[in-house]
Amino acid sequence: MTDVLLPAPSAVIELLKPITWFPPMWAFGCGVVSSGVSPSGHWPLIVTGALLTGPLVCATSQVVNDWYDRHVDAINEPHRPIPSGRVPGEWGFYIALLWTALSLAVAAMLGPVVLIASTIGLALAWAYSAPPFRLKKNGWWGNSAVAACYEGLPWVTGAAVMAGAMPSAQVFILAALYSVGAHGIMTLNDFKSIEGDKRCGIGSLPVQLGAERAARFACLVMALPQLVVVSLLLLWGRPFYAALIALSLGVQLYLMARLLEDPREKAPWYNATGVSLYVLGMLVAAIALRPELGAVP
């Protein structure tokens, strides 16, 4: 009788990549804040929703990606859980299916809006990595999918969890704008793997456009949505919050100018500086929607 090889718990945790959970959980928190509902008495829902966006949906996307990249990783990163054999056999695929099912089950508990948002996010996660779509092979589509999953959908989920219904139009607008901007962040993340992407036939934007053009495009895509957010907050009677985001954007533009001096070298530096200001601006915009500040048209 052949022994069944099981993955070690530590290998499964590594496969789920906890370090990647923060961005969608942050966006979920922005959604919670933007709902205008007091967290008092809602903490079980908030905790469950945070677990859904990070350890479940985001983690699912990481497992799916590693499973369908296992042959490439066996060459480039053989130490990863699947190619190293620490997650043996078909277990990577089984874990991806299990986490997908768990995600949908938890989402269903949180209401129909959350279930719809989670279903879209999971569908994009599979389409990003799995054939026949493999959205990751084209930076235009792949970055759009990741941006939606990391920013827009978690934001809507957070607002829906708190409201128990469809979020306001303003929530959808801000979530969409910050998702568009996140496309630029995803482009900057691709700078670290330009040579590998070329060898593997992955058309990231730095590969398709070249480093300098891709960096300029990323900066434009990050800046314009924030400019629209500033304009909307002014229109909605939130001048203080509009000014904060405008100030943040001004600093980002200065940092972008430095980034464009040497995009390949400075992309990681910008991710630690300019992107941090970007995500803080998300929280400022979320706070601006709170009803105690006055009605938003």
N, C-alpha and C positions, 0 to 999 in steps of 0.2 A: 504494500500500500504506500503510495507516494504522499509525503507530507505536503500540505498546502502552505505555500509561502505567503506570509502576511506582511504588510508594510509595518515598519516600526512607527509608533506614535510620533516620535520626533521627526521622522521623514514626512509624515502626513502634514504635520504643522508647517514644516518648511515648504511643502508643496502648496499650502494654502496662502503663503506669503503675507503674514500679518502686517508687514511694513507698508503694504499697498492699500491697507484698509482705511488709512486716515483721510485721503481726499474725499471719498464718497460719504464718510461719516461726518466730515466737516460740512459738506453740502447739505446733508440731512439735518444737521444742527441749524444751519441757516434757514432751512425750510420750517423747522420748529419755531424759530424766532419770528419769521415772517408771517406765521399764521395769526399772530396776535393773541393766541390763547395762552393763558397762564399755565406754566408747567405744574403748578400745585395740583396734586391728585392725578396727574397724568404720567408720573414717572414710569410705571410699568409699561405703558405704551411707548414712551420715549426710548427706554432701554431695549425693548423688543424691536423697535424700528431701527435703532442703531445697529443691533446685531444683524438685522436683515440686510442692511446696506453694506456692512463691512464683512464680518465673518461668514456671511452666507453668499450674497449675490457677487460681491467683489471677489471673494475667495473662489467661487465657482469659475469666474472668468479666468483666474490664474491657473487653475487646474486644467481647464479646457485648453488653454494656450500651451501649457507645458506638454500635454498629451500629444497634441497635433504638431508640436515642434520637437518631439523627442528624437527624431533622426538627425536633425540639424544640431540639436544640443549635444548629441553623442559625439559630434565632431568638435564643436566650439566650446561647450561647457559640460564635459562628461561627468563633472562632480554633482550635477543636479540630481534630485531624488529619483526621477524616472530612468535617465540613461545610466546612472550609477548602479541601478538594480536595487536601491533601498526601497523603492516602491516597485515591486516586481510584477511581471506578467501584464495582465490587463487591468491591474488595480487602479491605475491612473484614470482610465475610462470609467470604471465603476464608481470611483469617488466623484468624478464629474457628474455622473447621472444622479448619484445619491444627493449631492449638494444642490443640484438643480431642483430635485423633488422637495427637499427640505425648505429651500427658499420659497417655492410656490406655496407650500403648506403654511408657512409662517405668514407670507403675504396675504393669503386668503383670510387668515385670522384678523388681519388689520383692516379689512374692508375692500370693496371692489376697486376703488381708485388705486390703492396701493398694489392690489393684485395686477391691475392692468399695467401700471408703471414697472413693476417687477418682471412681468412677463416680457415686456418690450426690452428691458435691460438684459434679461437672460437670453432672449433671442439674438440680440446684438452681440452678446458675449460669444455665443456659439458661432454666429456668422463671421465674427472677426477672425476666428482661428480655424474653424473647421471647413473642409471642402463641402460643397463646390464653391462657396462664396469667398472664403479666405480674404476678408476685407483688409486684413493687415498687409496684403501684398501691394496695396495702393494707398499711399498716404492721404489722399483726398477722402476716401471712404473710411479707411481704418481710423484715422484721427477723429473723424466726425463721430464714429460709433463710440470710441473711448470717451470723448468729451461729453457726449450725452449721458453715458453710464456713470461717469465720475462727478458730473456737476448737475445737469438739468433734472434727470430722473430722481436722484436722491433728494434734491431740493423739493420737488413736487411731492415726493413720498413723505418727507417730514411735515410739510404743511397739511397734507391729507390725513396723516395719522392724528394730528392735533385737532383738526377741524371736524374729522369724521365725515367728510364730504368732499366734493370737488373744491379745490383751492380757488382763490380769486384770480381774476384775469391778470392783476398786477404780479402775483406770484409766478404765473406762467411766463409772463414777459421777462421778468428778471432772471428766472431760471434759464430761459432760452438764450438771453443775451450773454450770460456768463458761460453757457455751454459753447457758444460761438467763440468766445475769447479763449476757452480752454483748448480749442483746436490749435491755436498758436503755441500753447504750452506743450502739447503733444509733439508738435513739430520740433521744438527745442530739445525734447527728450530724445529724438531720433538722431541728434548729432553725434551721440556717443557710439553709434554703431553704423556709421556710413559705409566703411569698408566691408564689414560683414554683410550688410544689406545688399551691397552691390554683388558680392559673390553668391548670395543666396537668391538673387532675383527679386528682392523686395523693393518695390518702388516707393520708398519713403520720400517725402518732399525734398529733403536735402539731396537725395540721389537724383530725383527728377529735375529739380530746379538748380542744383548747385548750392553750396553752402551760403554764399552771400545773398542770393535771391531768396532762398528759403528763410533766412534770418529776417530779411526785410519784410517778407510776407507775414511771418509769425508775429513780428512787432505790430504790423498794421492790424492783424486780426485780433490781437490782444487789446490794442488801444481803442479801436473804434467802438466796440460794444460798451466800454466803460464811458466813453464820451456820450453815448446814447443814454446810459444810465444817469449820468449827471443831468442831462437835459430833461429826462423824465421826472427825476426827483424835484427839479425846479418847477416843472409843470404841476406836480402833485403837491406843491406847497411844503417841500422839505429842503429849504435852502442850506441849512446847517450841514445836513448829511451830504447834500450835493457838493458842498465846498470841501468836505473831508475827502470824498472820492476824487474830486478834481485835484486836490493837493497831492494825494497818493499817485494819481496819474501823471502829474507833473514830475514827480521823483522818478517814476517808472520811465518816462520819456528820456530823462537824463541817463538812466542806467541802460536804456536801449541803445542810446548813442554810443556808449562804451562797448556794449555787446557787439555792435556792428563793426567795430574796429577789427575784431578777430572772432567771428562767430564760433568756429570750431573749438577754440581754446576757452572762450568765455561763456559758452552756453551753460555749463554746470554752475558757474558763478552767478549767472542771471537767475537760474532756477532757485538759488538760495536767497536771492535778494528781491528782484522784481516780482517773481511769482509769489513770494510771501506777501508783498504789498497787495497783489491782485486778490488773493484769497481773504485777506483782512478786509478789503473793500466789499467782498461778498457779504460779510457779516454786517458791515455798516449799512449796506443797502437793505438787508433783511430787517435790521432794527428800524429803519426808516418807514417800513410798512405797518408798524404797530399802531393799532387804532387809537391808543391814548394820546397820540400826537395829533389827532384830528383826522377827519375823514379824508380818504384818498379818492379823487374823482374816478 
